[in-house]
């Protein structure tokens, strides 16, 4: 079975940083997109950042986090990290990681995440003002 375990959430002040980690087991990283998504109270889930094996369109960030968040992988650990800097209260949400077997772009699946194959349980990020 494919399992994703997200960790690293917490409470941080505005301007602070956090690193989220998503460890993946049982999944073969050949053709894939993996990413982070978030859902704030009363709002719809949204794509935050994704990357994948598509050489043309490998990494994508939402406009709201571009320049502040960095997604990276640790191949040896089958993990994907999300470094979040300059956090704002608007970043408060439950953050989820998800993965899909595909040859297509990170941008597409970060926007059409309902078709992601496997999801982890979320980790709460709270940014105080």
VOGU-3710 file (C-alpha; in Angstrom, 3 decimals, decimal comma):
1> xxxxxxxxxx> 0,000/0,000/0,000  1,104/3,554/-0,702  1,335/5,653/2,415  2,197/9,313/2,886  3,095/10,719/6,275  3,158/14,489/6,635  4,880/16,181/9,545  6,441/19,453/10,596  3,423/21,638/11,180  3,066/23,865/14,193
11> xxxxxxxxxx> 2,456/27,327/15,531  4,720/30,127/14,323  4,648/33,906/14,378  4,271/36,047/11,294  7,544/36,125/9,423  8,671/32,807/10,819  9,606/29,607/9,036  8,609/25,964/9,051  9,685/22,911/7,104  7,037/20,343/6,287
21> xxxxxxxxxx> 8,072/16,833/5,354  6,125/14,128/3,581  7,572/10,656/3,687  6,259/8,254/1,067  6,332/4,477/1,190  5,161/1,862/-1,275  5,353/4,225/-4,266  7,684/4,005/-7,238  9,038/7,395/-8,271  9,250/6,853/-12,017
31> xxxxxxxxxx> 6,576/9,022/-13,664  4,918/11,111/-11,000  3,726/14,373/-9,583  3,957/14,979/-5,850  2,889/18,068/-4,045  1,537/20,025/-1,160  -2,011/21,267/-0,827  -3,732/23,217/1,905  -7,184/23,890/3,226  -8,006/26,794/5,487
41> xxxxxxxxxx> -11,151/26,804/7,641  -14,214/27,495/5,527  -12,239/27,500/2,300  -11,670/25,084/-0,531  -8,509/23,064/-0,782  -5,865/24,634/-3,001  -2,590/23,619/-4,561  0,496/25,107/-2,944  3,449/23,555/-4,741  4,150/20,485/-6,805
51> xxxxxxxxxx> 6,978/18,903/-8,674  7,307/15,852/-10,842  9,156/13,874/-13,428  7,957/15,884/-16,448  11,121/17,533/-17,789  9,351/20,470/-19,371  7,186/21,492/-16,459  8,831/20,136/-13,364  7,956/22,521/-10,554  4,999/24,766/-9,817
61> xxxxxxxxxx> 4,133/27,216/-7,073  0,930/29,071/-6,430  1,235/32,842/-6,757  0,487/33,256/-3,069  3,613/31,352/-2,001  6,019/31,985/-4,879  9,294/33,343/-3,565  8,541/32,275/0,011  8,106/28,503/-0,212  10,508/25,957/-1,687
71> xxxxxxxxxx> 9,655/22,381/-2,535  12,394/19,780/-2,650  12,828/16,065/-2,631  15,032/13,720/-0,728  15,280/10,796/-3,080  17,059/8,540/-0,655  14,295/8,939/1,891  11,413/9,076/-0,606  10,392/12,328/0,993  9,275/15,695/-0,242
81> xxxxxxxxxx> 9,837/18,777/1,833  8,235/22,190/1,796  10,306/24,962/3,291  8,045/27,850/4,200  9,621/31,225/4,894  8,102/34,623/5,651  4,920/33,001/6,866  1,739/35,043/6,995  -1,544/34,515/8,861  -3,119/33,701/5,469
91> xxxxxxxxxx> -0,888/30,629/5,325  -2,765/29,131/8,261  -4,292/25,866/7,068  -4,074/22,121/7,192  -1,378/21,075/4,753  -1,649/17,787/2,878  0,752/15,962/0,618  -0,389/13,832/-2,288  1,153/11,885/-5,140  0,077/10,625/-8,530
101> xxxxxxxxxx> 1,561/8,353/-11,151  1,594/10,409/-14,354  3,784/11,729/-17,155  2,101/15,101/-17,135  3,018/18,381/-15,558  3,268/19,516/-11,983  1,257/22,625/-12,843  -1,692/20,626/-14,125  -1,985/18,397/-11,090  -1,471/21,145/-8,573
111> xxxxxxxxxx> -4,543/22,753/-10,120  -6,538/19,535/-10,679  -5,661/17,800/-7,464  -8,929/15,895/-7,078  -7,413/13,202/-9,287  -4,285/12,688/-7,192  -3,910/8,993/-6,408  -2,799/8,979/-2,796  -3,126/11,470/0,046  -1,553/11,735/3,441
121> xxxxxxxxx> -3,205/12,990/6,553  -2,712/16,677/7,029  -0,476/18,640/9,317  -1,717/21,865/10,876  0,155/25,106/10,268  -0,930/28,103/12,308  0,620/31,524/11,807  -0,134/34,050/14,509  -0,276/37,770/13,787
//
